[in-house]
């Protein structure tokens, strides 16, 4: 009865979704408020379920698993991750999806454990506020701007050459050439000004501005 076997995936999907969003709600409420924005909450639901479905699809098919490994190996993610903390949360979401295919209780248990860690750090910081360094207390060491452009004339590069710290030329599967330019700026206002100057440039594909820290 294939209908019953298809229905059996519903419970792990629900458990993984709840487990993922629980982590982001707890950490967002107690530690970092930016985790509560809509995009992050959507990721906390989507990523574990995607990992669960992929794991279940390839677990019983050797040839499909080889094909999936090959497909994933050619995917390159260029979206910058702001911190190792965010990276660990994303890895936790993927792990929840993977272990949820084995046993949903493992996924829920891992989610509760990671959530409790966030609560413990919050309580610890309340009783010993001077022992932990808050993110807002870290001294800024300027601003880093990452620009992805397909402008082969290097107009951006020439205009802001005094701020350039790194240049990388890349080429995708369709032989489209792109350039990633990293600018070191003094403050966020300088970054905002440059962003306003180039935001309407059609050759610009992506602009990322983030502070650097000591």
Backbone as CSV, one residue per row, in Angstrom:
resi,resn,N_x,N_y,N_z,CA_x,CA_y,CA_z,C_x,C_y,C_z
1,UNK,0.846,-1.201,0.000,0.000,0.000,0.000,0.879,1.248,0.000
2,UNK,1.205,1.803,-1.191,2.095,2.939,-1.294,1.540,4.191,-0.659
3,UNK,0.138,4.276,-0.567,-0.415,5.479,0.019,0.032,5.644,1.475
4,UNK,0.042,4.508,2.185,0.436,4.566,3.592,1.898,4.956,3.729
5,UNK,2.760,4.422,2.852,4.180,4.744,2.931,4.432,6.203,2.595
6,UNK,3.603,6.775,1.703,3.751,8.187,1.377,3.296,9.066,2.531
7,UNK,2.237,8.644,3.218,1.742,9.404,4.357,2.748,9.377,5.513
8,UNK,3.558,8.341,5.582,4.493,8.187,6.698,5.533,9.290,6.755
9,UNK,5.705,10.048,5.675,6.706,11.120,5.687,6.156,12.391,6.309
10,UNK,4.834,12.469,6.470,4.215,13.696,6.970,4.669,14.003,8.390
11,UNK,4.673,12.993,9.263,5.067,13.215,10.660,6.517,13.694,10.772
12,UNK,7.515,13.053,10.112,8.881,13.578,10.181,9.002,14.999,9.649
13,UNK,8.249,15.334,8.578,8.296,16.690,8.034,7.791,17.698,9.062
14,UNK,6.694,17.379,9.714,6.138,18.282,10.732,7.095,18.440,11.902
15,UNK,7.669,17.304,12.352,8.608,17.352,13.483,9.839,18.184,13.130
16,UNK,10.389,17.983,11.930,11.580,18.732,11.515,11.286,20.222,11.371
17,UNK,10.100,20.549,10.856,9.717,21.953,10.711,9.596,22.626,12.071
18,UNK,8.915,21.955,12.997,8.764,22.505,14.345,10.119,22.615,15.039
19,UNK,10.963,21.604,14.859,12.285,21.614,15.493,13.131,22.767,14.983
20,UNK,13.085,23.000,13.668,13.877,24.080,13.090,13.431,25.445,13.551
21,UNK,12.137,25.701,13.509,11.645,27.030,13.898,11.775,27.248,15.403
22,UNK,11.741,26.163,16.189,11.926,26.294,17.642,13.295,26.874,17.962
23,UNK,14.322,26.392,17.262,15.683,26.893,17.485,15.758,28.384,17.214
24,UNK,15.215,28.815,16.081,15.312,30.225,15.707,14.452,31.117,16.597
25,UNK,13.290,30.620,17.036,12.448,31.414,17.928,13.116,31.607,19.288
26,UNK,13.675,30.535,19.819,14.321,30.620,21.138,15.576,31.484,21.077
27,UNK,16.449,31.223,20.114,17.681,32.006,19.998,17.378,33.455,19.621
28,UNK,16.332,33.658,18.814,15.963,35.020,18.452,15.397,35.791,19.628
29,UNK,14.594,35.135,20.445,13.979,35.810,21.594,14.989,36.086,22.705
30,UNK,15.891,35.139,22.955,16.804,35.280,24.082,18.166,35.872,23.716
31,UNK,18.657,35.642,22.496,20.026,36.045,22.179,20.131,37.083,21.063
32,UNK,19.638,36.767,19.883,19.831,37.653,18.728,18.497,37.914,18.044
33,UNK,17.994,39.129,18.174,16.667,39.462,17.674,16.562,39.361,16.155
34,UNK,17.699,39.547,15.437,17.625,39.532,13.986,17.226,38.157,13.432
35,UNK,17.321,37.109,14.253,16.909,35.773,13.813,15.398,35.672,13.633
36,UNK,14.653,36.645,14.165,13.198,36.596,14.100,12.635,37.253,12.844
37,UNK,13.489,37.722,11.944,12.968,38.304,10.713,12.366,37.205,9.839
38,UNK,11.509,37.598,8.939,10.724,36.638,8.160,11.590,35.648,7.392
39,UNK,12.638,36.135,6.728,13.481,35.249,5.913,14.136,34.159,6.750
40,UNK,14.634,34.529,7.922,15.287,33.538,8.780,14.302,32.482,9.272
41,UNK,13.086,32.901,9.611,12.085,31.939,10.075,11.659,30.998,8.952
42,UNK,11.599,31.523,7.725,11.276,30.677,6.587,12.387,29.648,6.350
43,UNK,13.639,30.085,6.485,14.768,29.171,6.322,14.720,28.067,7.375
44,UNK,14.357,28.430,8.609,14.332,27.451,9.698,13.296,26.362,9.459
45,UNK,12.286,26.637,8.647,11.279,25.631,8.313,11.650,24.859,7.055
46,UNK,12.140,25.591,6.047,12.400,24.982,4.737,13.626,24.076,4.757
47,UNK,14.734,24.531,5.351,15.994,23.795,5.268,15.922,22.397,5.875
48,UNK,15.366,22.213,7.081,15.285,20.845,7.620,14.417,19.921,6.776
49,UNK,13.294,20.432,6.254,12.413,19.585,5.448,13.053,19.202,4.125
50,UNK,13.788,20.135,3.523,14.495,19.818,2.275,15.542,18.739,2.519
51,UNK,16.315,18.885,3.618,17.336,17.887,3.952,16.689,16.528,4.225
52,UNK,15.521,16.543,4.876,14.799,15.295,5.165,14.373,14.588,3.882
53,UNK,13.782,15.340,2.959,13.292,14.741,1.716,14.452,14.212,0.873
54,UNK,15.540,14.981,0.790,16.706,14.525,0.023,17.262,13.239,0.617
55,UNK,17.394,13.206,1.949,17.940,12.024,2.616,17.062,10.803,2.382
56,UNK,15.738,10.998,2.479,14.833,9.868,2.266,14.845,9.412,0.818
57,UNK,14.990,10.337,-0.116,14.971,9.987,-1.536,16.186,9.160,-1.941
58,UNK,17.347,9.495,-1.368,18.567,8.805,-1.801,18.918,7.611,-0.915
59,UNK,18.201,7.441,0.208,18.574,6.378,1.152,18.320,4.984,0.595
60,UNK,17.362,4.854,-0.315,17.019,3.534,-0.853,17.385,3.372,-2.321
61,UNK,18.124,4.340,-2.863,18.477,4.291,-4.280,19.945,4.653,-4.430
62,UNK,20.764,3.649,-4.696,22.213,3.857,-4.791,22.569,4.794,-5.939
63,UNK,21.970,4.608,-7.100,22.303,5.420,-8.267,21.832,6.867,-8.099
64,UNK,20.666,7.033,-7.473,20.185,8.382,-7.207,21.085,9.107,-6.217
65,UNK,21.606,8.377,-5.229,22.500,8.988,-4.250,23.790,9.467,-4.908
66,UNK,24.321,8.664,-5.840,25.526,9.097,-6.566,25.237,10.332,-7.402
67,UNK,24.092,10.354,-8.064,23.727,11.518,-8.861,23.534,12.757,-8.019
68,UNK,22.951,12.592,-6.824,22.729,13.723,-5.927,24.048,14.281,-5.412
69,UNK,24.996,13.392,-5.115,26.315,13.846,-4.668,26.984,14.664,-5.765
70,UNK,26.882,14.187,-7.001,27.470,14.920,-8.116,26.808,16.265,-8.332
71,UNK,25.478,16.297,-8.188,24.759,17.559,-8.388,25.109,18.573,-7.305
72,UNK,25.158,18.118,-6.056,25.468,19.029,-4.954,26.911,19.515,-4.998
73,UNK,27.804,18.701,-5.571,29.222,19.073,-5.595,29.508,20.238,-6.539
74,UNK,28.608,20.479,-7.512,28.848,21.567,-8.465,28.118,22.842,-8.073
75,UNK,27.336,22.778,-7.003,26.624,23.976,-6.547,27.550,24.807,-5.672
76,UNK,27.677,26.093,-5.991,28.515,26.995,-5.203,27.635,28.089,-4.611
77,UNK,27.754,28.259,-3.299,26.962,29.277,-2.622,27.841,30.495,-2.375
78,UNK,27.411,31.644,-2.925,28.188,32.874,-2.831,27.627,33.838,-1.788
79,UNK,26.476,33.495,-1.180,25.914,34.378,-0.172,26.788,34.335,1.079
80,UNK,27.341,35.488,1.506,28.244,35.475,2.659,27.510,35.189,3.960
81,UNK,28.080,34.349,4.792,27.552,34.078,6.125,28.236,35.026,7.098
82,UNK,27.451,35.720,7.909,28.005,36.782,8.741,28.908,36.259,9.849
83,UNK,28.617,35.083,10.395,29.394,34.605,11.534,29.359,33.087,11.594
84,UNK,30.292,32.544,12.387,30.302,31.096,12.615,29.053,30.665,13.373
85,UNK,28.482,31.567,14.157,27.239,31.284,14.885,26.104,30.991,13.914
86,UNK,25.939,31.828,12.899,24.900,31.601,11.895,25.164,30.314,11.131
87,UNK,26.433,30.067,10.819,26.791,28.849,10.084,26.441,27.606,10.894
88,UNK,26.683,27.652,12.203,26.371,26.494,13.054,24.859,26.263,13.135
89,UNK,24.070,27.344,13.118,22.617,27.186,13.132,22.128,26.568,11.823
90,UNK,22.689,27.002,10.701,22.308,26.413,9.415,22.688,24.936,9.355
91,UNK,23.871,24.614,9.878,24.300,23.220,9.913,23.388,22.401,10.818
92,UNK,22.927,23.016,11.912,22.002,22.326,12.820,20.680,22.033,12.115
93,UNK,20.204,22.962,11.304,18.954,22.747,10.570,19.085,21.581,9.591
94,UNK,20.223,21.526,8.895,20.457,20.426,7.962,20.539,19.100,8.715
95,UNK,21.226,19.105,9.851,21.371,17.887,10.651,20.017,17.403,11.153
96,UNK,19.159,18.324,11.540,17.814,17.955,11.988,17.064,17.231,10.878
97,UNK,17.192,17.731,9.652,16.539,17.067,8.533,17.084,15.675,8.270
98,UNK,18.409,15.532,8.398,19.044,14.236,8.139,18.660,13.209,9.195
99,UNK,18.785,13.584,10.479,18.470,12.621,11.548,16.966,12.399,11.669
100,UNK,16.175,13.387,11.185,14.728,13.211,11.214,14.268,12.075,10.335
101,UNK,15.046,11.761,9.310,14.726,10.623,8.444,14.976,9.302,9.165
102,UNK,15.937,9.292,10.076,16.248,8.077,10.837,15.248,7.891,11.978
103,UNK,15.088,8.975,12.753,14.165,8.930,13.884,13.773,10.361,14.247
104,UNK,12.500,10.745,14.088,12.072,12.113,14.412,12.384,12.523,15.847
105,UNK,12.482,11.547,16.749,12.800,11.877,18.139,14.201,12.472,18.249
106,UNK,15.133,11.990,17.403,16.476,12.550,17.414,16.454,14.022,17.000
107,UNK,15.665,14.334,15.963,15.561,15.708,15.479,14.983,16.616,16.563
108,UNK,13.927,16.172,17.202,13.310,16.969,18.261,14.241,17.120,19.451
109,UNK,14.950,16.038,19.800,15.900,16.108,20.915,17.039,17.072,20.642
110,UNK,17.570,17.037,19.417,18.648,17.964,19.049,18.161,19.400,19.095
111,UNK,16.945,19.628,18.614,16.369,20.972,18.631,16.210,21.495,20.053
112,UNK,15.720,20.656,20.934,15.544,21.065,22.336,16.892,21.360,22.984
113,UNK,17.896,20.525,22.686,19.228,20.734,23.261,19.813,22.082,22.825
114,UNK,19.742,22.384,21.515,20.287,23.649,20.996,19.508,24.839,21.554
115,UNK,18.191,24.677,21.710,17.372,25.755,22.281,17.730,26.006,23.742
116,UNK,17.948,24.928,24.478,18.314,25.058,25.893,19.660,25.770,26.041
117,UNK,20.574,25.511,25.105,21.868,26.207,25.140,21.657,27.717,25.057
118,UNK,20.765,28.146,24.164,20.474,29.573,24.042,19.903,30.151,25.323
119,UNK,18.980,29.427,25.953,18.381,29.886,27.203,19.426,29.945,28.316
120,UNK,20.309,28.950,28.366,21.355,28.915,29.398,22.300,30.110,29.270
121,UNK,22.680,30.446,28.035,23.555,31.595,27.842,22.848,32.891,28.243
122,UNK,21.555,32.970,27.977,20.785,34.151,28.362,20.766,34.301,29.882
123,UNK,20.492,33.203,30.592,20.450,33.239,32.058,21.833,33.545,32.630
124,UNK,22.862,32.908,32.044,24.224,33.150,32.515,24.603,34.618,32.362
125,UNK,24.199,35.213,31.242,24.533,36.613,30.985,23.781,37.541,31.933
126,UNK,22.615,37.106,32.409,21.857,37.908,33.359,22.536,37.961,34.719
127,UNK,23.091,36.816,35.145,23.737,36.749,36.448,25.194,37.220,36.406
128,UNK,25.850,37.014,35.272,27.253,37.421,35.133,27.409,38.247,33.855
129,UNK,26.871,39.468,33.834,26.837,40.274,32.609,28.206,40.695,32.089
130,UNK,29.209,40.747,32.968,30.522,41.231,32.547,31.442,40.128,32.035
131,UNK,31.028,38.887,32.162,31.883,37.778,31.757,31.789,37.500,30.252
132,UNK,30.626,37.787,29.647,30.429,37.559,28.223,30.414,38.884,27.483
133,UNK,31.042,38.908,26.329,31.096,40.122,25.515,29.884,40.144,24.597
134,UNK,29.090,41.192,24.706,27.923,41.347,23.858,28.354,41.743,22.450
135,UNK,27.556,41.325,21.453,27.894,41.668,20.068,27.998,43.164,19.850
136,UNK,27.181,43.935,20.557,27.192,45.382,20.380,28.420,46.035,20.977
137,UNK,29.161,45.294,21.829,30.327,45.863,22.488,31.612,45.620,21.712
138,UNK,31.524,44.819,20.657,32.710,44.549,19.859,33.084,45.793,19.074
139,UNK,34.329,46.176,19.112,34.755,47.392,18.422,34.853,47.160,16.924
140,UNK,34.258,48.059,16.180,34.278,47.950,14.733,35.630,48.365,14.179
141,UNK,36.073,47.665,13.163,37.343,47.970,12.511,37.082,48.346,11.045
142,UNK,36.021,49.139,10.842,35.684,49.537,9.492,34.580,48.679,8.904
143,UNK,34.362,48.875,7.619,33.281,48.204,6.910,33.834,47.528,5.666
144,UNK,33.333,46.327,5.395,33.727,45.586,4.199,32.540,45.516,3.245
145,UNK,32.761,45.950,2.006,31.722,45.904,0.987,32.124,44.905,-0.091
146,UNK,31.235,43.961,-0.381,31.478,42.948,-1.413,30.545,43.232,-2.588
147,UNK,31.122,43.472,-3.748,30.350,43.808,-4.945,30.564,42.731,-5.997
148,UNK,29.464,42.167,-6.490,29.523,41.215,-7.603,29.017,41.918,-8.852
149,UNK,29.841,41.985,-9.891,29.492,42.714,-11.102,29.895,41.938,-12.346
150,UNK,29.182,42.182,-13.430,29.544,41.595,-14.718,30.115,42.642,-15.670
151,UNK,30.516,43.773,-15.104,31.088,44.857,-15.895,32.533,44.528,-16.257
152,UNK,32.776,44.231,-17.529,34.115,43.876,-17.975,34.999,45.096,-18.220
153,UNK,34.397,46.294,-18.174,35.188,47.520,-18.363,35.805,47.988,-17.058
154,UNK,35.418,47.342,-15.973,35.983,47.642,-14.645,35.756,49.089,-14.215
155,UNK,34.575,49.625,-14.528,34.277,51.007,-14.123,34.235,51.135,-12.607
156,UNK,33.631,50.147,-11.942,33.555,50.174,-10.483,34.952,50.091,-9.880
157,UNK,35.751,49.195,-10.446,37.114,48.989,-9.943,37.942,50.255,-10.075
158,UNK,37.829,50.936,-11.199,38.610,52.155,-11.419,38.117,53.301,-10.543
159,UNK,36.815,53.383,-10.337,36.246,54.494,-9.580,36.589,54.426,-8.101
160,UNK,36.659,53.203,-7.570,36.903,53.042,-6.134,38.199,52.267,-5.867
161,UNK,39.180,52.487,-6.699,40.444,51.751,-6.603,41.154,51.963,-5.265
162,UNK,40.954,53.117,-4.638,41.643,53.407,-3.370,41.125,52.540,-2.224
163,UNK,39.924,51.979,-2.377,39.342,51.164,-1.320,39.475,49.668,-1.579
164,UNK,39.935,49.282,-2.763,39.957,47.872,-3.161,40.972,47.085,-2.337
165,UNK,40.521,45.952,-1.769,41.425,45.075,-1.022,41.565,43.706,-1.671
166,UNK,40.568,43.329,-2.512,40.616,42.018,-3.143,39.776,42.020,-4.415
167,UNK,40.263,41.270,-5.417,39.545,41.130,-6.684,39.563,39.655,-7.072
168,UNK,38.411,39.129,-7.472,38.329,37.736,-7.910,37.459,37.643,-9.156
169,UNK,38.002,37.070,-10.213,37.247,36.844,-11.442,36.745,35.408,-11.457
170,UNK,35.456,35.232,-11.704,34.864,33.904,-11.737,34.099,33.714,-13.039
171,UNK,33.807,32.459,-13.368,33.075,32.136,-14.589,32.126,30.984,-14.287
172,UNK,30.827,31.177,-14.584,29.847,30.139,-14.280,29.733,29.128,-15.409
173,UNK,28.761,28.214,-15.276,28.621,27.133,-16.246,28.284,27.628,-17.644
174,UNK,27.675,28.824,-17.744,27.318,29.384,-19.046,28.395,30.306,-19.600
175,UNK,29.583,30.194,-19.022,30.751,30.971,-19.463,30.531,32.469,-19.309
176,UNK,29.700,32.845,-18.349,29.488,34.262,-18.052,30.510,34.714,-17.023
177,UNK,31.260,35.744,-17.363,32.322,36.210,-16.483,31.780,37.234,-15.487
178,UNK,32.196,37.075,-14.250,31.813,38.004,-13.191,33.048,38.376,-12.379
179,UNK,32.962,39.505,-11.715,34.069,39.969,-10.881,33.547,40.269,-9.480
180,UNK,34.214,39.722,-8.478,33.879,40.008,-7.083,34.929,40.973,-6.531
181,UNK,34.485,42.154,-6.153,35.377,43.216,-5.661,35.080,43.451,-4.185
182,UNK,36.110,43.428,-3.366,35.956,43.687,-1.932,36.595,45.040,-1.605
183,UNK,35.795,45.928,-1.014,36.267,47.254,-0.636,36.389,47.345,0.881
184,UNK,37.458,47.937,1.363,37.633,48.220,2.788,37.318,49.690,3.026
185,UNK,36.260,49.952,3.782,35.807,51.317,4.019,35.970,51.688,5.485
186,UNK,35.915,52.991,5.748,36.173,53.456,7.104,34.962,53.313,8.020
187,UNK,33.777,53.539,7.508,32.583,53.476,8.340,31.368,53.120,7.491
188,UNK,30.243,52.898,8.162,29.027,52.474,7.477,28.456,53.567,6.606
189,UNK,28.668,54.830,6.991,28.172,55.940,6.175,28.858,55.973,4.817
190,UNK,30.157,55.678,4.821,30.903,55.616,3.565,30.370,54.482,2.690
191,UNK,30.062,53.350,3.325,29.498,52.222,2.590,28.126,52.540,2.033
192,UNK,27.309,53.245,2.818,25.975,53.621,2.359,26.047,54.585,1.174
193,UNK,27.001,55.494,1.218,27.155,56.460,0.126,27.527,55.766,-1.177
194,UNK,28.503,54.846,-1.109,28.919,54.122,-2.318,27.789,53.249,-2.826
195,UNK,27.069,52.641,-1.908,25.945,51.787,-2.321,24.906,52.584,-3.090
196,UNK,24.590,53.806,-2.616,23.606,54.640,-3.301,24.097,55.062,-4.689
197,UNK,25.421,55.181,-4.838,25.976,55.598,-6.116,25.920,54.492,-7.175
198,UNK,25.972,53.233,-6.734,26.072,52.138,-7.702,24.856,51.224,-7.714
199,UNK,23.870,51.483,-6.839,22.749,50.562,-6.695,21.938,50.438,-7.977
200,UNK,21.885,51.494,-8.780,21.100,51.467,-10.018,21.907,51.029,-11.234
201,UNK,23.172,50.689,-11.022,24.011,50.219,-12.126,23.560,48.816,-12.541
202,UNK,23.194,48.639,-13.794,22.683,47.350,-14.270,23.730,46.241,-14.251
203,UNK,24.998,46.610,-14.217,26.057,45.594,-14.201,26.274,44.999,-12.812
204,UNK,25.693,45.627,-11.791,25.844,45.157,-10.419,24.828,44.059,-10.141
205,UNK,25.295,42.894,-9.700,24.408,41.772,-9.392,24.139,41.643,-7.903
206,UNK,25.105,42.008,-7.083,24.904,41.851,-5.644,25.817,42.826,-4.889
207,UNK,25.295,43.384,-3.790,26.078,44.271,-2.922,25.872,43.814,-1.487
208,UNK,26.965,43.560,-0.791,26.899,43.150,0.602,27.795,44.070,1.437
209,UNK,27.220,44.656,2.494,27.976,45.554,3.373,27.904,45.013,4.795
210,UNK,29.054,44.797,5.420,29.088,44.267,6.777,30.281,44.845,7.531
211,UNK,30.151,45.079,8.838,31.274,45.595,9.628,32.335,44.552,9.874
212,UNK,33.576,45.003,9.998,34.687,44.125,10.390,35.004,44.408,11.847
213,UNK,35.492,43.396,12.568,35.726,43.558,13.991,37.147,43.165,14.357
214,UNK,37.560,43.718,15.487,38.859,43.330,16.063,38.783,41.886,16.522
